[in-house]
Amino acid sequence: MFKSILTSVLAATAMVVASGTATADSSKQPVTIVLVHGAWADGSSWNKVIPLLQAKGLTVLAVQNPLTSLEDDVAATKRVLVSATGPVVLVGHSWAGTVITVAALVYVSAFSNKEGQAAGDLVNAYPKTPALGTIRDDGHGFLYQTEQGVLENFAPDLPREVAKTMAVTQGALAARTFTDKVTTAAWRTKPSWYVVSANDRVINPQLERDVAKMMGSKTTELKSSHVSLLSHPDEVAKVIEEAAAAVEAKQ
């Protein structure tokens, strides 16, 4: 049962990015980048990417997802979007909800499903990943990765002490979120970028490649675990900046 639930969560992981960089041209609006974290994490998972974006003069906001339902996470993201001005780069990692009204989309080690499609339908079409076997059910409706799961599957390319801290501070993921279906597939009308993690042990890397191809995304593949935003922050930030520049050019 919980394998099916988790696969739905992983399949529902979508990231969106829309952007444009600030410029002296008064006809162009400054960009705000909104970062949305995934399952078993919090906003601090973007700590290595944030200073790189700020160094480029970009305004950055981070969402703190409650991880209690897809609806709740979308609402949390929309509350932050209200504070954004100008074009928005909405960047989501893993489980990040579905957000609309952005100029472009960026997916990082994430799943993107079609309208009305259950997450598990797509994930179950691929070989089971190791992270599906290291889930801990707290008996109260929430799922976690075990410490072993974080060390070996979620963040194996991070220093051991960093991964152990992540295991302690991970966000509790509500089991009921995993059956939610996407109602709007923003990628059908928005340009998209995708960062594939070739060594991902949470979401099948071939699934990532296939959905990127389906969406027609500009794809970057990294020899990374699921948490490329922490193990390869320079490369992830570069993709976000590229999306921002593309949106700016269209203003």
HELIX and SHEET records of a PDB file:
HELIX    1   1 PHE A    2  ALA A   11  1                                  10    
HELIX    2   2 GLY A   43  TRP A   46  5                                   4    
HELIX    3   3 ILE A   50  GLN A   54  1                                   5    
HELIX    4   4 LEU A   70  LEU A   81  1                                  12    
HELIX    5   5 ALA A  119  VAL A  123  1                                   5    
HELIX    6   6 PRO A  130  GLY A  133  5                                   4    
HELIX    7   7 GLU A  147  GLY A  149  1                                   3    
HELIX    8   8 VAL A  150  PHE A  154  3                                   5    
HELIX    9   9 ARG A  160  THR A  169  1                                  10    
HELIX   10  10 ALA A  175  THR A  179  5                                   5    
HELIX   11  11 ALA A  186  ARG A  188  5                                   3    
HELIX   12  12 PRO A  205  MET A  215  1                                  11    
HELIX   13  13 SER A  228  SER A  231  1                                   4    
HELIX   14  14 PRO A  233  ALA A  249  1                                  17    
SHEET    1   A 6 THR A  59  VAL A  63  0                                        
SHEET    2   A 6 THR A  32  VAL A  36  1                                        
SHEET    3   A 6 VAL A  88  HIS A  93  1                                        
SHEET    4   A 6 LEU A 105  VAL A 108  1                                        
SHEET    5   A 6 SER A 192  SER A 197  1                                        
SHEET    6   A 6 LYS A 218  LEU A 222  1                                        
SHEET    1   B 3 ILE A 135  ASP A 137  0                                        
SHEET    2   B 3 PHE A 142  GLN A 145 -1                                        
SHEET    3   B 3 LEU A 173  ALA A 174 -1                                        
END                                                                             
